Structure formats: C-alpha cells, structure tokens
Amino acid sequence: MKIQFCHILKSMRNKRQTNINIHRDAWVEIDVSNLEHNIEEIKRNIPQGIKLLGVVKADAYGHGSIMLAPTILASGIDMLGVASIDEGADLRQAGLNCDILVLGAVPVWAVESAVKYDLSISIFSQEHLKACEQAFVRTGIKPKVHIKIDTGMNRIGIGVNEAVSFIKQVQQIEYINLQGIFTHLAAAEELDKAEEQIQKWNNVIEQIDTEGLLLHILNSAGTICYDVPNSNMRRVGISLYGLYPDFPEKDFIKPNLKQLISLKGRVVNIHIAKNGEGVSYCHTYVANGDRVIATVPIGYADGVPRLLSNKIKGVINGVEVPQVGNITMDQMMFDVTGVEANVGDIITLLDEEHSIDSWAKILNTINYEITCGLKVRLPRVYTRK
C-alpha cells in the first residue's frame, strides 16, 4: 500500500511540474504537514468506527486536489467528495483509485460517464433512476449511488415526505448499487435549525433498512459540534484546510487547526513616491511625505479582491508593511518606508498570522470564498515543515 501511494504521489508531482518550476514572482505555498495535523485533530473527537469523507471539490478549496488527495487518504480519510463528474474524472486520471462521491447534481446524460470513471453519484429523482438503468444497459455496470435527502437546505435532494418511499424503491432495483444516504445542514451554526434538520433526518432513517449503507449528515461544523447516532460517516471540507466554519453556541471541543495556505510574492520594483503624489489607479492613496513604494506582481486577477485595497498588510524581512493604492489586475504596492527592502525580497500576504479569516472579515464574506478565489495562475508550491 505504501509503495502504491508513493508511486501515485510521484506521478502527481510529474503532472504538476509546471507548478513547481515557477516562472512568476508570485506563488501560493501549501503546507502539507498542516494538513496531516488537521486530520489528526478532526479524528481525535470522532467516535470510533465512524468513517470520514474528505471534500476536495473546487480543487480542494483552491489548495490543489490532485496533489493533496494522497496525503488526505494516507492520513485516514476513507473516501473523497467532489462537486462534479469532471472533478472526479481528474482524480481518476491522476491515478486515484479510492471511493469518490459526486456530491452535486449529475446531469442525467452524464451518468454513463460516472459509471465509466467508477464514481458514486447523488440521486434524488425518477429521472435519475431511468438514467441509471440506461447506463447499466449500455455498460453492464451497476451505477453506484447515494440518495440525497433535502431536509431543509432547499437546494437539491428528494423531499423528506417522499424520501422513505424513494429509498425503498431504490433498494429493490437490481441495476443500482445503493451505497449511502445523505443530507446537508443548511445552518450548522444555528442550533435550533440544525436540530430541526437532524430530527427530519432521523424520522426518515428510522423507517428504512440501513444495513450496509453509509449514512452522512454532518459537515465540518456538524462533525465538530454534533453527534448524530443515525449516521456512520462525517464529511469534512473546510476544516481539512485549517479554516473554521461558523459554530453554534454550545459546548464542544474546538480542534486546533492550522491554515495550509501562504501567499507570497517578490518585490519587482522599488521607487520613491514624493510628498503629495498618488499611488495606483484613482490615487486612493496619497503620499504623506516621501514614501518608499515596493511593487509586487499579485493582483485581483490572481484572486486578491480589489476591495482589499489600502486595508491589508504584508510582511517583508520580518516587518509588517501596509498595502497602498488600489490593487490592480496584476500588481499591488506596499509602503516599505524605513524598512530594509530590495528588489527580489519576498513579501508575505497570507500566512498563519495574517490569516484568510482576516481578509474574509474585511470583505464581509466567508473564508471558503477567499481560498477558492485564489486563481490557478498562481503556482502552488507544496512544502513540509
């Protein structure tokens, strides 16, 4: 198993070689040892015998699913979750042979592709059943499925009033391999709403034969804060990557998570902005006295929102410096007055001390959006402490 894992990792490194030999003075560093640490923290508070699904959709929330998947699996995660068939196919083509569940809605015309890539799919309609039958007729392979129940998210899934009959119907179908049943908490951070959904879930699960099925309702926040007896698998996403979801006001053990991502760039120019001169588009920053300005080739096209202009800081040679002027498409500027700084020096925009959460707070958004927004043109460099 260890030899096979090393072989897969070597293959994946080759596939991402362009992201190791970078030709930009800007990049994202991913600390793999922090990923291992986070998984250990998550597992510490989970009852024995409970399986874990690691969510790696959206390229592992911007961290690089192909590169991180082997570490996620080797650290004790039982299966992976993706948003689409294409995401699952990418993992298969990279050499991953673990169980993979497509959490999102699969187009009925694409069910056969899911079968060919050995992906489990989410189903919740009669149209899905027909598509599964057609895929079985054409391939001779039973589609692997998890039934999605809508307990209050109002996004996708079979309604709770129809769920029991639908599940029992699928259990009688010979051309379908039913592996699991699941739902998703809409507001795990709100105790009353979460408990209402859990009750709806329990009402369904207690009316069916669940032998041999994976039952999963809890996401990252739910995994940390709740215990649902009628479930035997947890889905963890944002917590894998060292970021916290919102939590309810209740007693629970908060894991000590560590952020994986650091965002760095090298200074490509240093010059003086004289007293009264503006910096960048629209001169939203005006020099008060002569100021030393350093330019770094990172901009909103890399996923650093323009709304952060004049509101964030970086670190150069151990000194915190303010970002000044409007962030442009490809570049941003920092005031490095009084700091020993030279062209080629590294400025760190994000790390464990300058967190993704701090940017999310400024933007009145969630940390998920920040990591998913860091564009692929920023090379990912994988490190280990």
C-alpha positions in Angstrom: 0.0 0.0 0.0 2.8 2.4 0.9 4.7 1.6 -2.3 1.5 2.2 -4.3 0.9 5.5 -2.5 4.4 6.7 -3.2 4.0 5.8 -6.9 0.8 7.8 -7.2 2.4 10.8 -5.4 5.4 10.7 -7.8 3.0 10.5 -10.8 1.1 13.5 -9.5 4.2 15.5 -8.9 5.1 15.0 -12.5 1.7 16.1 -13.7 2.0 19.4 -11.6 5.6 20.0 -12.6 4.8 23.4 -14.1 3.6 24.5 -10.7 6.9 23.6 -9.1 9.3 25.2 -11.6 7.6 28.6 -11.4 8.3 31.5 -13.7 6.4 34.1 -11.7 7.5 36.2 -8.7 4.2 35.2 -7.0 3.0 31.9 -5.7 0.9 30.0 -3.1 2.6 27.8 -0.6 0.7 24.8 0.8 2.0 23.2 4.0 1.2 19.5 3.7 2.3 18.9 7.3 -0.5 21.2 8.5 -3.0 19.1 6.5 -1.8 16.0 8.3 -2.1 17.8 11.6 -5.7 19.0 10.9 -6.8 15.5 10.1 -5.4 14.2 13.3 -7.2 16.9 15.2 -10.5 16.1 13.5 -10.2 12.4 14.1 -9.4 12.9 17.8 -13.0 13.9 18.6 -14.9 11.4 16.3 -16.4 8.2 17.8 -14.6 5.0 16.9 -15.9 3.3 13.8 -17.1 6.4 12.1 -15.9 6.9 8.5 -14.6 10.2 7.1 -15.2 11.7 3.7 -12.8 14.4 2.7 -14.3 17.1 0.5 -11.9 18.1 -2.3 -14.3 19.9 -4.6 -13.2 23.2 -6.2 -9.7 21.9 -6.5 -9.6 21.2 -2.7 -11.0 24.7 -2.0 -8.1 26.2 -4.0 -5.4 24.1 -2.4 -4.9 21.5 -5.2 -6.9 18.3 -5.0 -4.6 16.2 -7.1 -1.6 17.0 -5.0 -3.3 16.8 -1.6 -5.5 13.7 -2.2 -2.8 11.1 -1.4 -1.9 12.8 1.9 -5.6 13.1 2.8 -6.2 9.4 2.1 -2.9 8.3 3.8 -3.9 10.3 6.9 -7.0 8.2 7.5 -9.8 9.7 5.3 -11.9 6.9 3.8 -13.2 8.5 0.7 -13.3 11.7 -1.3 -16.1 14.1 -2.2 -16.2 16.2 -5.4 -18.8 18.6 -6.9 -18.9 17.2 -10.4 -18.1 14.2 -12.6 -15.2 16.3 -14.2 -13.6 16.8 -10.8 -13.9 13.1 -10.1 -12.5 12.2 -13.5 -9.5 14.4 -12.9 -8.7 12.4 -9.8 -9.1 9.1 -11.6 -6.8 10.2 -14.4 -4.2 11.2 -11.8 -4.2 7.7 -10.5 -6.5 7.8 -7.5 -8.4 4.5 -7.0 -10.3 5.4 -3.8 -14.1 5.8 -3.4 -15.2 9.1 -4.8 -18.7 10.6 -4.4 -20.1 13.3 -6.6 -21.9 15.4 -4.1 -23.6 17.7 -6.6 -26.4 17.0 -9.1 -25.2 14.9 -12.0 -26.8 15.5 -15.4 -28.8 12.5 -16.5 -27.0 12.4 -19.8 -23.7 12.1 -17.9 -24.5 9.1 -15.6 -22.7 6.7 -18.0 -19.5 8.7 -17.7 -19.7 8.5 -13.9 -20.0 4.7 -14.3 -17.0 4.5 -16.6 -14.9 6.6 -14.1 -16.2 4.4 -11.2 -17.7 7.4 -9.4 -20.6 7.3 -7.0 -23.3 9.8 -7.8 -26.0 11.6 -5.9 -29.6 10.7 -7.0 -33.0 12.1 -5.9 -35.4 11.8 -8.8 -37.2 9.3 -11.1 -35.2 10.7 -14.0 -32.0 9.7 -12.2 -33.3 6.1 -11.9 -34.1 6.0 -15.6 -30.6 7.3 -16.4 -29.1 4.7 -14.1 -31.0 1.9 -15.9 -29.8 3.2 -19.3 -26.2 3.4 -18.1 -26.4 -0.2 -16.8 -27.9 -1.5 -20.1 -25.0 0.2 -22.0 -22.1 -0.7 -19.7 -23.2 -3.8 -17.8 -22.1 -2.0 -14.6 -24.4 -1.0 -11.8 -24.2 2.7 -11.1 -23.0 3.4 -7.5 -25.4 5.9 -5.8 -26.0 7.8 -2.7 -29.5 9.2 -2.2 -29.6 12.9 -1.3 -32.4 14.0 1.0 -33.5 17.6 1.3 -34.1 18.2 5.0 -34.1 22.0 4.8 -31.3 23.2 2.5 -33.8 23.7 -0.3 -31.1 23.1 -2.9 -31.1 19.6 -4.2 -32.5 16.3 -2.9 -35.7 14.3 -2.5 -38.1 15.9 -0.1 -38.5 14.3 3.3 -42.1 13.4 2.6 -41.1 11.3 -0.4 -37.8 10.1 0.9 -38.8 6.9 2.6 -40.7 5.5 -0.4 -38.0 6.6 -2.8 -35.3 4.9 -0.8 -37.3 1.7 -0.5 -37.9 1.8 -4.3 -34.2 2.1 -5.0 -33.4 -0.7 -2.6 -35.5 -3.0 -4.7 -33.8 -2.0 -8.0 -31.3 -4.6 -9.2 -29.4 -2.4 -11.6 -28.4 0.1 -8.9 -25.7 -0.3 -6.3 -27.1 1.8 -3.4 -24.1 2.7 -1.1 -25.4 5.5 1.0 -28.0 8.1 2.0 -27.1 11.7 3.0 -28.3 15.2 3.6 -26.7 18.6 4.3 -27.1 21.0 7.2 -28.1 24.5 6.0 -27.1 26.3 9.2 -25.0 24.1 11.4 -24.0 27.2 13.3 -27.7 27.7 14.4 -28.6 25.1 17.0 -32.4 25.2 16.5 -32.2 24.9 12.7 -29.6 22.2 12.8 -31.6 20.2 15.4 -34.7 20.6 13.2 -32.9 19.1 10.2 -31.4 16.3 12.3 -34.9 15.4 13.5 -36.2 15.2 9.9 -33.2 13.1 9.1 -33.9 10.7 12.0 -37.5 10.4 11.0 -36.5 9.1 7.6 -33.6 6.9 8.6 -35.6 5.1 11.3 -38.2 4.0 8.8 -35.8 2.2 6.5 -33.3 -0.8 6.5 -29.9 0.9 6.7 -27.8 -2.3 6.9 -24.6 -1.8 4.8 -25.3 1.8 4.0 -23.2 4.9 4.6 -25.3 7.5 6.4 -24.0 11.0 6.4 -25.5 14.3 7.5 -22.7 16.2 9.3 -20.3 18.7 7.5 -17.2 20.3 9.1 -19.2 22.3 11.7 -21.5 19.4 12.4 -18.6 17.0 12.8 -17.0 19.2 15.4 -20.2 20.1 17.3 -22.8 17.4 16.9 -23.2 13.6 17.4 -26.0 12.0 15.3 -26.5 8.3 16.2 -28.2 7.6 12.9 -25.0 8.3 10.9 -21.8 6.4 10.4 -19.8 8.8 8.2 -18.8 12.5 8.5 -18.0 14.9 5.6 -15.1 17.3 6.4 -14.2 20.1 4.0 -13.0 23.5 5.1 -11.6 22.1 8.4 -9.2 19.9 6.4 -7.5 23.1 5.2 -7.1 24.7 8.6 -10.1 27.0 8.5 -13.0 27.1 10.8 -16.7 27.2 9.8 -19.2 29.1 11.9 -20.1 27.3 15.1 -23.3 27.2 17.2 -23.3 28.5 20.8 -22.9 25.1 22.6 -20.3 23.2 24.4 -17.9 21.4 22.1 -14.1 20.7 21.8 -12.7 23.0 19.2 -9.9 21.4 17.2 -6.6 23.2 16.9 -6.5 23.7 13.1 -3.6 25.2 11.2 -4.0 27.1 7.9 -2.3 25.5 5.0 -2.0 28.5 2.7 0.7 31.2 2.5 0.6 33.7 -0.3 3.9 35.2 -1.3 5.5 37.5 -4.0 8.8 39.0 -4.7 9.4 42.8 -4.9 9.9 43.7 -8.6 10.4 47.4 -8.2 11.2 50.0 -5.6 10.9 53.7 -6.1 10.0 56.9 -4.2 6.6 58.5 -4.2 7.2 62.1 -3.3 5.0 64.1 -0.9 1.6 64.6 -2.4 1.9 62.1 -5.2 -0.8 59.4 -5.6 -0.2 55.7 -6.0 -2.1 53.4 -8.4 -5.4 53.9 -10.2 -7.5 56.8 -8.9 -4.9 57.8 -6.4 -6.8 56.4 -3.4 -3.5 56.6 -1.5 -1.5 59.9 -1.5 2.0 60.0 -0.1 2.3 62.0 3.2 5.9 62.9 2.8 8.3 61.0 0.6 7.5 57.3 0.8 9.3 54.2 -0.4 7.0 52.1 -2.6 7.6 48.4 -3.4 5.6 46.7 -6.2 4.7 43.0 -6.0 3.2 41.2 -9.1 0.0 40.0 -7.5 -3.5 41.4 -8.3 -7.2 40.9 -8.5 -6.7 38.6 -11.5 -4.9 36.3 -9.0 -7.8 36.3 -6.7 -6.9 39.1 -4.3 -10.1 41.2 -4.3 -9.8 44.9 -5.2 -12.0 45.7 -2.2 -9.0 44.9 0.0 -7.1 47.9 -1.4 -5.5 50.0 1.4 -6.8 47.6 4.0 -4.3 44.7 4.3 -0.7 44.3 5.2 2.2 42.2 4.2 5.4 41.1 5.9 8.9 41.8 4.4 12.1 40.8 6.2 10.1 40.3 9.4 8.5 43.8 9.3 4.7 44.4 8.7 4.1 46.9 5.9 0.8 48.4 4.6 -0.6 47.8 1.1 -1.2 51.1 -0.5 -3.2 52.3 -3.5 -5.8 50.4 -5.5 -4.9 46.7 -6.1 -4.7 46.4 -9.9 -5.2 43.4 -12.1 -1.7 42.0 -11.9 0.2 44.2 -9.3 -0.1 45.9 -5.9 2.1 48.3 -4.0 3.3 48.4 -0.4 4.8 51.3 1.6 8.2 50.0 2.8 9.5 53.3 4.1 12.0 52.7 6.9 12.3 49.0 6.1 15.3 47.3 4.7 13.9 46.2 1.4 15.4 45.3 -2.0 14.2 44.1 -5.4 13.8 40.3 -5.1 12.8 40.3 -1.4 9.7 38.3 -0.5 6.6 39.9 0.8 4.1 37.5 2.5 0.5 38.5 2.2 -1.1 35.4 3.9 0.2 33.0 6.5 -1.0 31.7 9.8 -0.6 35.1 11.5 -2.0 37.0 8.6 -5.0 34.8 8.1 -7.5 34.1 5.4 -10.2 34.8 8.0 -8.8 38.4 8.4 -9.4 39.0 4.7 -12.9 37.5 4.9 -13.8 39.7 7.8 -12.8 42.9 5.8 -14.8 41.7 2.9 -17.8 40.5 5.0 -17.6 37.1 3.4 -16.5 33.6 4.4 -13.1 32.0 4.3 -14.2 29.5 1.7 -14.6 32.2 -0.9 -11.1 33.6 -0.3 -9.3 30.2 -0.8 -11.5 29.2 -3.8 -10.8 32.5 -5.4 -7.0 32.2 -5.5 -6.5 31.6 -9.2 -4.7 28.8 -10.9 -2.2 31.2 -12.5 -0.7 31.5 -9.0 1.6 28.4 -8.9 1.1 26.1 -6.0 4.3 25.1 -4.2 4.0 22.2 -1.7 6.1 22.3 1.4 6.5 20.3 4.6 7.9 21.6 7.9 
